Every structure is written in structure tokens, then in C-alpha cells.
Amino acid sequence: MKENLVVPATFSTLLLTLAIFETTQNKYLKEWVCIILCIGLTINILSSFITTIHYTPDDWIDFYLVTPSFIFVSFVSILLIIGYFNIRLDHVMLAVFTLFMSLSTVSAYAGLFLFTRVLTKTLTDEESKLANYYLDASFAVVLLAAIISIFIIDIIIRKKKIKLITSKYIVTEEK
Amino acid sequence: MQEYSKKERTTDIACLILFPLGFIILAILAIMGFSEGFFAETYISSTQIVSAILVMILPVLRLTKKFRSPYWFMFLVTSVPYLHAVSLFLGFYHSFANWDFISHTYSSIIVGLIVFISLLIIQHYTVRIDLGSTATILFFTFIIAWGFGNIWEITEWIIDNAFGNALMSYSVMDTLGDLVISDLTGAILTDVLAGIILSRYSITQIVEEMNLDRFMDRIGKKWDKKCGNESDD
């Protein structure tokens, strides 16, 4: 098992367990939301496996492939957090929290995976500079994908006429 | 809402003049070749000019009564571009081994505090958005503060690509060090600080000091209206 599989797969599996638990309990999140989450997370775990199989030490493309999946994982995390901790958000706040959760998660991923990789390998200055551009570019991919996902979330919510996320997805009490 | 006194107005005008003045002086000195930095004069002077424009925003907002930020907040925010620009001018990033860490951590704390205050304002002035307990507010502060580190790294990358030089990011270890050590440390310290503040003062006490009532009441009501369900109407 390659090291770059560990973080996304563990994170996704943990969330998948929570989503399945939610589906059976149906306590905080609506059933259809949980089913979508389970399907999405399964795809996410599978994509982690696929990128790992095609991974080669000099190929940084996996980073481009894995990082956008953090947006989905972050979206799920935020939904579960607002469900469990009885938080109420509108779609703008949900999108903002998803965006920053994605960025923080990719930082954690970069830290755990790349630090190990960089420290255990001797990179030349040129390679290090190139790796740095790939790293920054992958952040840009996450940011761009997160912004696009905000628009998608916004369109879906407007189309479904759901103005307050939590009242439709989660049972809450007035503040 | 407190009155906007003459004394406050005078102070705001002084801030509007004095805040950018330091940067303008440094920009002129850099153009004249007096900078100690290891970078090109154009880069150092451009940084000073951009910083000069940025530090004028809060005093202008105060003068136009759009957002009357407390002075302590204004000084803290202004200190961030000053720390970066002065360090760049005097070459601290190269002279001191851990200066980059100190600069990044300090900036991360200030950004985190801005995020924390913004979340408290949202929590206080909106009825239908509820960020939950102190713990969840601290959690959201942490992830947003840390996430901002990424946005800064992207900015560095864009600037480097635009100028075709490694002016801001030097290596993968530099970027990782900034993100995983400095920004993470800053976000953790912000959370500790925010936790201490929330244990001593209520959200209402913190927010009401900022005289945001008129502005935020309007925004908050708009936000609540936007958040409302059809079934609530």
C-alpha cells in the first residue's frame, strides 16, 4: 500500500461509516442525502485506489487527481458536523466552510504525505522547485474546483428552492 | 450606536495619512537603492506600494462610516503588511534563519483573529444562522485560518509565475514549511487565544464594542430574509 492512499482512503472510509450509520439511524441527515454521500464516498475511495495503482515516484499527476476529491470529502464532513452539532447554515456559509475545509484538508494531506516523501528522498534544487510548482498548482486546482462546486451547490439549492440548508437536511431548533 | 466624535475623525484622518506614509518612504528608499533586501528594487518597491494601498482600506471605511472597526483591530491588521514589507526591505528573510516562520505564524494569527471576529459578528447579528457552541466556532475559525495559508501560497505561485522568478516561494520544503508548520501553528495559537477570549467575554460583549449595529442590523436582516424557507413565511 502506497503512502498516498492512506490519508484519503482512511478519511473517506471513516466518513463512509458515518454516512452508513446515518442512513440506518436517519437521525440528523435525510435518507436521500446519506445515500448520495455513500455513493460519492465509495467513488472517492475507489479513485484513491486507482491513482495509487498508477502512481510512480516521479509522477505528480496523482496529486491533481486526489486533491479535488477532498472537496467532496470536505462537503460531507461539513454536512455531518452541522448535523451532529446542531448548526444552522445558509448555502453561502455552507459553501464557504466547504471551501476552507477543502483547503485545510489538502494542507494536512500535503503535510502528511509530501513531508514524508520529501524528507525520505534527496531532491535536487530543480526537482524541488518543480515539485513546489506542482504543489501550488494542486492548491489552485482545489480552490478552482471548490469555487465551481460553490456555484453548483448554489444552483442546486436555488433550483430545489431550499434556502436554509439545515432546515431541509437536518432537524434543528430555533436559536 | 456610539456617536462618531471629532476626536475619532481626527484620529482616522491621521491613520489614513500615517499608515501608508511608512510604506511610501520605504518605496522611495528602495527605488534609490537603500534597501538591504536580496530582491530587486522593483519588487521591494512594488510590495511597499501595494501595502500602502491595503492599509488605507480600514481608515477609509471608518471615515465613510461603512465599518467602524476598533482601533486595536485596525492596528493589528496594519501590522501584518508592515512586518512583511519592512522585513523585505531590511532583508530579514535572509538574515535570520527563522524569520519566515515568525512572519507566517504572526500573519496566520491575525488572519485567524479576523476570521474569528467575523464569525462572532455573523453569529450575533443573524437569527437563522447558528454556528453552535464555542467549540464549533473555534473549529470553523481553525479551518478557515489554516485554509487562508493555502490562498497565500497560491498568491505566491501566481506572482512567481507572473514575474518568471522564484521571488516568493523557493522550494517545496518552503511551501510545506509555511503551510504545515507556520500556518498550522498560527491557527492553533489563534484558537487558544479565541478560546481564552470566549471564556472571559460573551459573544455579545465582544461584538457590541465594535459599533456595528446600524450596518450589521441591515445586513443581518437581509441575510435572515434570504435564509428563510417558504414554509416560514
Interface residues (C-beta under 8 A of the other chain):
Chain A: I81 F85 N86 I87 R88 L89 D90 M93 V96 F97 L99 F100 M101 S102 L103 S104 V106 S107 A108 A110 G111 L114 F115 V118 L123 D125 S128 K129 A131 N132 Y133 L135 D136 A137 F139 A140 V142 L143 K161 I162 K163 L164 S167 K168 T172 K175
Chain B: I122 V127 R128 I129 D130 L131 G132 S133 A135 T136 F139 F140 F142 I143 I144 W146 G147 F148 G149 N150 I151 E153 I154 E156 W157 A166 S169 Y170 S171 V172 M173 D174 T175 L176 L179 V180 D183 L184 W223 K226 C227 G228 N229 E230 D232
